[in-house]
Amino acid sequence: MLIDPPGTLRVLVEIFQIGRFRFCPTCDQIKLLNREFDHARFVWNHCLELRGKAYRRRGESINYVGLGKRRISNRPLGSTF
């Protein structure tokens, strides 16, 4: 066990290395990435809509945990949840 003398301050320094990487996906990978980004955008917009409706209707603020408890189904767009 280390004991510092009175009036001293121990500072913990962490060193992080940063590197640059080039990302060159193939055509198939680009299609898959676009599909994943579309899904993520859909979920984001859907959750944003849920939060807005809850606040406007009930003055309720839904956080991340509250949104996680809701299920997003694969119903066609435009149908009510």
C-alpha positions as a printed Julia matrix, in Angstrom:
81×3 Matrix{Float64}:
   0.0    0.0     0.0
   1.38   3.38   -1.02
   0.9    6.33    1.29
   1.39   9.81   -0.13
   2.92  12.45    2.08
   0.43  15.1     3.25
  -0.11  17.9     0.76
   0.78  15.85   -2.33
  -1.46  14.84   -5.16
  -1.14  11.64   -7.17
  -1.99  12.0   -10.83
  -2.82   9.03  -13.01
  -1.83   9.53  -16.63
  -3.16   7.31  -19.39
  -1.61   7.31  -22.82
  -3.85   6.63  -25.8
  -2.59   5.92  -29.25
  -4.59   7.11  -32.21
  -4.29   5.56  -35.63
  -5.82   6.2   -39.0
  -7.47   3.41  -40.89
  -8.86   3.37  -44.38
 -12.16   1.61  -44.93
 -12.77   0.32  -48.46
 -15.87  -1.88  -48.51
 -16.77  -4.05  -51.48
 -20.05  -3.54  -53.37
 -21.78  -6.25  -51.34
 -20.53  -4.72  -48.1
 -21.77  -1.29  -49.17
 -25.25  -2.76  -49.74
 -25.21  -4.41  -46.3
 -23.97  -1.22  -44.62
 -26.66   0.85  -46.3
 -29.29  -1.63  -45.15
 -28.01  -1.51  -41.56
 -27.9    2.3   -41.59
 -31.47   2.37  -42.93
 -32.61   0.12  -40.07
 -30.82   2.24  -37.49
 -32.36   5.41  -38.95
 -35.83   3.83  -38.86
 -35.47   2.84  -35.2
 -34.08   6.29  -34.29
 -36.93   8.11  -36.04
 -39.55   5.76  -34.58
 -38.26   6.27  -31.04
 -38.08  10.02  -31.59
 -41.72   9.97  -32.7
 -42.73   7.92  -29.64
 -41.0   10.37  -27.32
 -42.61  13.35  -29.02
 -46.1   11.86  -28.89
 -45.75  10.89  -25.22
 -44.63  14.39  -24.32
 -47.33  16.17  -26.33
 -50.17  13.9   -25.14
 -49.28  13.22  -21.52
 -46.32  15.48  -20.73
 -44.35  12.27  -20.17
 -40.62  12.12  -20.81
 -39.5    8.67  -21.97
 -35.82   7.89  -21.49
 -33.57   5.25  -23.02
 -34.73   2.55  -20.59
 -38.39   3.31  -21.27
 -37.83   3.08  -25.0
 -35.96  -0.2   -24.55
 -39.03  -1.75  -22.93
 -41.13  -1.06  -26.01
 -41.13  -3.5   -28.89
 -40.69  -2.32  -32.45
 -42.55  -4.73  -34.68
 -42.02  -5.36  -38.36
 -45.41  -4.02  -39.4
 -45.66  -2.14  -42.68
 -44.88   1.55  -42.58
 -47.88   3.74  -41.87
 -49.6    1.26  -39.58
 -50.34   2.28  -36.02
 -48.33   0.86  -33.17
